[in-house]
Amino acid sequence: MATRDDLDANAEFIRLADTFIEVPSGKNIFNYANVDLICETAKAQKVDAVWPGWGHASENPELPNKLKALGIAFIGPTSNVMSVLGDKIAANILAQTAG
Protein backbone atom coordinates (compact mmCIF):
# COMPACT_ATOMS: atom_id res chain seq x y z
CA MET A 1 0.00 0.00 0.00
CA ALA A 2 1.28 3.43 -0.76
CA THR A 3 0.15 6.97 -1.34
CA ARG A 4 0.43 9.14 -4.42
CA ASP A 5 3.52 10.74 -2.82
CA ASP A 6 5.26 7.35 -2.90
CA LEU A 7 4.52 6.99 -6.59
CA ASP A 8 5.67 10.50 -7.38
CA ALA A 9 8.89 9.94 -5.44
CA ASN A 10 9.54 6.74 -7.42
CA ALA A 11 10.06 4.97 -4.09
CA GLU A 12 12.22 1.84 -4.27
CA PHE A 13 9.68 -0.30 -2.40
CA ILE A 14 7.13 0.51 -5.13
CA ARG A 15 9.56 -0.57 -7.86
CA LEU A 16 10.36 -3.83 -6.02
CA ALA A 17 6.83 -4.74 -4.94
CA ASP A 18 4.91 -7.64 -6.45
CA THR A 19 1.72 -5.60 -6.30
CA PHE A 20 0.69 -2.06 -5.46
CA ILE A 21 -2.40 -0.70 -3.74
CA GLU A 22 -2.89 3.04 -3.66
CA VAL A 23 -4.47 4.50 -0.54
CA PRO A 24 -5.83 8.03 -0.31
CA SER A 25 -3.96 10.87 1.29
CA GLY A 26 -5.71 13.03 3.84
CA LYS A 27 -7.27 12.18 7.17
CA ASN A 28 -5.50 9.35 8.97
CA ILE A 29 -8.71 7.37 9.45
CA PHE A 30 -8.83 6.78 5.69
CA ASN A 31 -5.22 6.07 4.84
CA TYR A 32 -2.00 4.26 5.62
CA ALA A 33 -1.99 5.51 9.23
CA ASN A 34 -5.13 3.46 9.90
CA VAL A 35 -3.96 0.21 11.50
CA ASP A 36 -7.24 -1.61 10.82
CA LEU A 37 -7.14 -0.58 7.15
CA ILE A 38 -3.58 -1.84 6.83
CA CYS A 39 -4.48 -5.18 8.43
CA GLU A 40 -7.69 -5.64 6.40
CA THR A 41 -5.91 -4.85 3.16
CA ALA A 42 -2.94 -7.07 3.98
CA LYS A 43 -5.28 -9.95 4.79
CA ALA A 44 -7.34 -9.42 1.63
CA GLN A 45 -4.17 -9.35 -0.48
CA LYS A 46 -2.81 -12.46 1.27
CA VAL A 47 0.55 -10.84 1.92
CA ASP A 48 3.34 -12.53 3.86
CA ALA A 49 4.69 -9.41 5.53
CA VAL A 50 4.12 -5.69 5.98
CA TRP A 51 6.70 -2.95 6.19
CA PRO A 52 4.85 0.17 7.36
CA GLY A 53 7.26 2.74 6.00
CA TRP A 54 7.46 6.00 7.92
CA GLY A 55 5.00 7.93 10.00
CA HIS A 56 2.06 7.09 12.19
CA ALA A 57 1.57 3.40 11.44
CA SER A 58 5.27 2.65 11.79
CA GLU A 59 5.14 4.06 15.32
CA ASN A 60 1.89 2.39 16.40
CA PRO A 61 2.51 -0.58 18.72
CA GLU A 62 -0.89 -2.04 17.82
CA LEU A 63 0.17 -2.82 14.25
CA PRO A 64 2.69 -5.62 14.91
CA ASN A 65 0.28 -7.37 17.27
CA LYS A 66 -2.70 -7.15 14.92
CA LEU A 67 -0.66 -8.41 11.99
CA LYS A 68 0.75 -11.26 14.06
CA ALA A 69 -2.79 -12.30 15.01
CA LEU A 70 -3.52 -12.55 11.28
CA GLY A 71 -0.40 -14.63 10.64
CA ILE A 72 1.32 -11.76 8.82
CA ALA A 73 4.91 -10.81 9.62
CA PHE A 74 5.69 -7.24 10.63
CA ILE A 75 8.97 -5.87 9.31
CA GLY A 76 10.11 -3.61 12.11
CA PRO A 77 10.45 -3.43 15.88
CA THR A 78 8.25 -5.36 18.28
CA SER A 79 5.28 -3.76 19.99
CA ASN A 80 7.20 -3.66 23.26
CA VAL A 81 10.09 -1.79 21.70
CA MET A 82 7.72 0.65 19.99
CA SER A 83 5.96 1.31 23.28
CA VAL A 84 9.20 1.98 25.13
CA LEU A 85 10.63 4.21 22.41
CA GLY A 86 7.35 6.13 22.23
CA ASP A 87 7.77 7.08 25.88
CA LYS A 88 10.65 9.56 26.25
CA ILE A 89 11.30 8.73 29.90
CA ALA A 90 11.26 4.96 29.33
CA ALA A 91 13.44 5.36 26.23
CA ASN A 92 15.96 7.43 28.20
CA ILE A 93 16.09 4.80 30.96
CA LEU A 94 16.51 2.03 28.38
CA ALA A 95 19.36 3.93 26.69
CA GLN A 96 21.10 4.48 30.02
CA THR A 97 20.86 0.80 31.00
CA ALA A 98 22.20 -0.23 27.59
CA GLY A 99 25.38 1.71 28.22
C-alpha positions in Angstrom: 0.0 0.0 0.0 1.3 3.4 -0.8 0.1 7.0 -1.3 0.4 9.1 -4.4 3.5 10.7 -2.8 5.3 7.4 -2.9 4.5 7.0 -6.6 5.7 10.5 -7.4 8.9 9.9 -5.4 9.5 6.7 -7.4 10.1 5.0 -4.1 12.2 1.8 -4.3 9.7 -0.3 -2.4 7.1 0.5 -5.1 9.6 -0.6 -7.9 10.4 -3.8 -6.0 6.8 -4.7 -4.9 4.9 -7.6 -6.4 1.7 -5.6 -6.3 0.7 -2.1 -5.5 -2.4 -0.7 -3.7 -2.9 3.0 -3.7 -4.5 4.5 -0.5 -5.8 8.0 -0.3 -4.0 10.9 1.3 -5.7 13.0 3.8 -7.3 12.2 7.2 -5.5 9.3 9.0 -8.7 7.4 9.5 -8.8 6.8 5.7 -5.2 6.1 4.8 -2.0 4.3 5.6 -2.0 5.5 9.2 -5.1 3.5 9.9 -4.0 0.2 11.5 -7.2 -1.6 10.8 -7.1 -0.6 7.1 -3.6 -1.8 6.8 -4.5 -5.2 8.4 -7.7 -5.6 6.4 -5.9 -4.8 3.2 -2.9 -7.1 4.0 -5.3 -10.0 4.8 -7.3 -9.4 1.6 -4.2 -9.4 -0.5 -2.8 -12.5 1.3 0.6 -10.8 1.9 3.3 -12.5 3.9 4.7 -9.4 5.5 4.1 -5.7 6.0 6.7 -3.0 6.2 4.8 0.2 7.4 7.3 2.7 6.0 7.5 6.0 7.9 5.0 7.9 10.0 2.1 7.1 12.2 1.6 3.4 11.4 5.3 2.6 11.8 5.1 4.1 15.3 1.9 2.4 16.4 2.5 -0.6 18.7 -0.9 -2.0 17.8 0.2 -2.8 14.2 2.7 -5.6 14.9 0.3 -7.4 17.3 -2.7 -7.2 14.9 -0.7 -8.4 12.0 0.8 -11.3 14.1 -2.8 -12.3 15.0 -3.5 -12.6 11.3 -0.4 -14.6 10.6 1.3 -11.8 8.8 4.9 -10.8 9.6 5.7 -7.2 10.6 9.0 -5.9 9.3 10.1 -3.6 12.1 10.5 -3.4 15.9 8.3 -5.4 18.3 5.3 -3.8 20.0 7.2 -3.7 23.3 10.1 -1.8 21.7 7.7 0.6 20.0 6.0 1.3 23.3 9.2 2.0 25.1 10.6 4.2 22.4 7.4 6.1 22.2 7.8 7.1 25.9 10.7 9.6 26.3 11.3 8.7 29.9 11.3 5.0 29.3 13.4 5.4 26.2 16.0 7.4 28.2 16.1 4.8 31.0 16.5 2.0 28.4 19.4 3.9 26.7 21.1 4.5 30.0 20.9 0.8 31.0 22.2 -0.2 27.6 25.4 1.7 28.2 
